[in-house]
Structures are given as C-alpha cells and as structure tokens.
Amino acid sequence: MPSQRGATGLAGRIVCVGIAAAAVSTGWAAADEEESALSFTARSRSAPEDGGVRVDHEPVRWDPSKTAAVVCDMWDAHWCEGATRRVAEMAPRMNDLLHELRRQGVLIIHAPSDTMDYYDGTPQRQLAQAAPVVDTEVPLQGWMSLDPEREPALPIDDSDGGCDCEPQCEQGGPWTRQIAEIDIEEGDAVTDSAEAYYLMRERGVENVLVMGVHVNMCVLGRPFSIRQMVTQGQNTVLVRDLTDSMYNSRMPPYVSHVEGTELVVEHIEKYWAPSTVSADFLDGPPFQFAEDGSSAAGGAL
Ligand SMILES: [Zn+2]
C-alpha cells in the first residue's frame, strides 16, 4: 500500500475554526438540553473549495442512554511488543473514561476480537448474543476495507504489518482476552461481531464513541468500528487520544510512530468521523504515550 500522500499532500493553509455556533444545523443530536447530556467537542476536517484544510471544533451533546462506547481490540497481548506495551500504557486512562461513561448511562461494548471463548457463558457475552438480528440495508461485514469511493489511501504505509520495533516482531495471534486493567462490569456487553450493532439497535443507540486499537486497521474495518458504524448511519466519534497505530516509522511517510497515528486520525476526521479526547469527559490532559515527545496525539489545533 504505497502512500506518499497524507497530510503533506494536503499542504497549504490550515484553517482553524473555533467553536461553531450552530451545532443543531449539522444533523448531530444537539437539541437535548438536559443537564444529563454527554457533552464534548468534536474535531473534524474538510477541504474548502479555496484549498487547504479546514479544521472544525463543534460542541456535541448526546443523550447517554442513546450512546455506546466501543472498546476495539484492547488485547492482553499483541504479536508486536511495542503495540502490547502501548495498550498497557493506555489502558488505565481508558478504564477511567469507561467508568465515567458508564456512570452517565452509556452502554459499554468490549470488543476484543477472536477471544470470545474466554467470555463464553458470562452475562456480558450473553447480553450481546441475545440481541435480535437486524436486517440492515447495507450488510454488516466481518471486515470493511478501504472504500475508494469515499477515501484515498491511508497516509501511512503499513504494508509491513506496522511493527516499529528493532528487530521487527514475528507476526502471530497471541491474544487471549481483553487486557485485565479494563474492568468489565454488570450491564456491559462483550462481542466481536455484528452483534454489537444489533444490541445498539435493540437499545435505541444512535451515537457511538470508538476507542482502542489499531487506528489504521481494526478501528476502521471491524463490524463494530468506524467505517461500518458510519455506513449504518450511527453518529460516530473516535476518541483520538485513546488509540494507537500499527506503523513503522521506517516506512513512508517516514514520520515518528506517534505522528503516523495522528495522520490516520486526521484521515478519519476528514473522510469518516470527527474525533474527541478523553479530557472532554475526565479531569487532566488528554492521554499521551511516554515516547511522545511532541503534542501530536490528542493535541489541539
Ligand atoms: Zn514490534
């Protein structure tokens, strides 16, 4: 997947737009003025006709009872040691966010793919399995690949698997469950399939916060993640400081690992869904990996 474009291909003026006044006009559920509403700022990108990139920050208010948080592939172990380390580093902050969202009434859906055996027979697994199948206009797929009708190639070349370690790790599938630092509580669901969407429909969920890994792969392609949630018409937002990429900085566009992640976040903001940060829901700054010397991840433009 050679990809020389990306943020550098969009070189030019970056327009930073402040808080838009008319959130209601966007079709996002913004009419709910109850104090119990989940409120955050959504960052998105567009290409105005006069060139450059326009960055919008828009206030969003969602009804927590119509909102789900999807935790994508936060496994106990990855074949890449660096990826495993970064998931462990991110997990406590994600757990804090999930506790806060749960407290506000958001449905938490844990989606550690390929490890459903571990959860067999648990109430959380049974909750997802019990959701009535929905006949969707666009079929939910096991994987939704890059959609050339909607997006160009990803701005990073992950064709080598994206391991940033030296020497590179041997690929495999060592995951057995979700990382233990993320609590799975009463009322949560566990699934790795279209059941997630069926459960959302059963609950009247129209809004989805997606977090987890990896932003250039499963966070886009899985049946419960961004491309398919957007395709099904869900209001979808990526939690951009609680994700990571599989990107090797020795591959194009030869930027740091964290900058590679940020480029994919920008791709998503432009072609698929806005993003937000955990700091919109929790005290403290957005999460940052220790190896991130810059403010790329979660940084505010
Ligand atoms: Zn590795």
Boltz pocket constraint, residues with backbone or C-beta under 6 A from the ligand:
constraints:
  - pocket:
      binder: B
      contacts: [[A, 79], [A, 80], [A, 81], [A, 82], [A, 83], [A, 163], [A, 164], [A, 165], [A, 167], [A, 168], [A, 169]]
      max_distance: 6.0
